[in-house]
């Protein structure tokens, strides 16, 4: 049996590879949240987004714990680095010696699927031989000129669109849309018919299955049956011969993304519309959390129970693996979060990154046009989403170091956090006493994520220059605020 990134190997050694050294696949690419392998292997000191959607309770082994590119022997939870199968990687080899940072860790099954973390990598030989499925953009596509962005093989993709998407026909113009954490997004303008959006995995993160794209397509198609505004899912292509990777297509939704205060002030000129949008953001989240997950076909998306237990274990391991220094606030906050962990009262769809920066909005109407970026979506304790939204909903005079956004709400007209909570509870009927716990948890979780980003910059595996001092300050601020909030619960 061939071993495939993001899937489980059958046999004595069950291994799932979820990350790669040198800027490779992050956690979102894993896919099916129901996988519960005994062993997860990653290369690199840390990667920032080990997925919320990957809900297994397995130990994680880091082959490069120091972040210096050297694979070291080690154990986690009593499991040996080396398995009993035919394959084993030699201790002391550098990641660059291991086929330039290819994912490794398939002990037993043959690793015949691979990816390249850098799009310009010439060597396409997977570890141990076999055929690499990382197709490059075809000569025909690149010959079409700079208008065809990387990641689109224009001729076969156009043929697929003609054959599978109703109401449109080519020729098509493809335009890369900036933004998003992982998967690549393109606007597709047909000669006839409405505009489309195409989503595919990052360059170099190519799977021979549609796990990631299929999952995201499934989520959008399911949520589209509810009142939650999402783009219409129009088609899924899991044939990698078309574009070198699975992709899906949805309709293009017009709207503005309020990334920061400058954008929101420029586009949301009417304070009354700011207030209206505030309430709509709360109401859309309420509708997502109260929808019938089984009725829309998402009841098997992931494990429903023990969400906080899984998250606390997951991110504690990631903090330990990626931390660049000791930080007592992180350790103290974690201990108190475990001790004060509430029972899961409300179970449903957890978006995972619900904030204004991940929405298209209609500034003139004060409404949400579409909720985007469903890569971290899973099932679990929905109050985690509310806590995350509140952390990213800043009011005038707030400390702006914390958070995952540039705080588009720090001006007049926007609802206060208390008003957002009131709108949410009125629509859901949920009791949210103790919501500060979820805010504390999300601050702590984000601190672990940012520390992973910092570790990657310090290890020299990120291509762009990052402000490491800013990352350190943000982690420390997040940790301190998490500790303050969890202590306030008494």
MOSUL-V140341 format. One record per backbone hydrogen bond with DSSP energy under -0.5 kcal/mol. CO is the residue of the C=O (numbers start at 1). NH is the residue of the N-H. If there is no record, write none. Layout:
CO:NH
CO:NH
This chain:
1:110
3:113
4:7
12:14
13:15
14:39
15:9
16:18
16:41
17:6
20:24
25:20
26:29
27:30
30:32
32:35
33:55
38:59
39:16
40:61
41:18
41:19
42:63
44:64
47:50
53:55
59:40
60:62
61:42
61:63
62:65
63:72
64:67
69:71
69:95
71:92
76:79
79:76
90:93
93:71
94:97
94:98
95:98
95:101
96:100
97:99
98:102
105:107
106:108
107:109
110:3
110:112
118:121
122:124
124:126
126:129
130:132
133:135
138:142
139:143
140:144
141:144
142:145
145:148
147:149
149:152
152:154
153:157
154:158
155:159
156:160
157:161
158:162
159:163
160:164
161:165
164:166
165:168
169:191
169:192
171:191
173:189
175:187
176:178
177:185
184:200
185:177
186:198
187:175
187:189
188:190
188:196
189:173
192:169
195:252
196:188
197:250
198:186
199:248
200:184
202:205
210:214
211:215
212:216
213:217
214:218
215:219
216:220
217:221
218:222
219:223
220:224
222:225
223:226
229:371
232:234
232:251
235:249
236:238
237:247
238:240
239:242
239:243
240:244
246:201
247:237
248:199
249:234
249:235
250:197
252:254
256:258
256:361
257:259
259:406
260:264
261:265
262:266
263:267
264:268
267:269
269:271
270:273
270:274
271:275
272:276
273:277
274:278
275:279
276:280
277:281
278:282
279:283
280:284
281:285
282:286
283:287
284:288
285:289
286:290
287:291
288:291
288:349
291:293
292:296
293:298
293:299
294:297
298:301
301:33
306:310
307:311
308:312
309:313
310:314
311:315
312:316
313:317
314:318
315:319
316:320
317:321
318:322
319:323
327:330
327:331
328:332
329:333
330:334
331:335
332:336
333:337
334:338
335:339
336:340
338:341
343:345
346:382
348:380
349:351
350:378
353:355
355:358
356:258
356:359
358:372
360:369
360:370
361:256
361:363
362:366
362:367
367:362
367:369
370:360
374:377
378:350
380:348
380:382
381:384
382:385
382:386
383:387
384:388
385:389
386:390
387:391
388:392
389:392
390:393
392:394
395:398
406:261
407:410
409:411
411:414
416:420
417:421
418:422
419:423
420:424
421:425
422:426
423:427
424:428
425:429
430:432
432:435
434:437
434:438
435:439
436:440
437:441
438:442
439:443
440:444
441:445
442:446
443:447
444:448
445:449
446:450
447:451
448:452
449:453
450:454
451:455
452:456
453:457
454:458
455:459
456:461
456:462
457:460
464:466
466:468
467:471
468:472
469:473
470:474
471:475
472:476
473:477
474:478
475:479
476:480
477:481
478:482
479:483
480:484
481:485
482:486
483:487
484:488
485:489
486:489
487:490
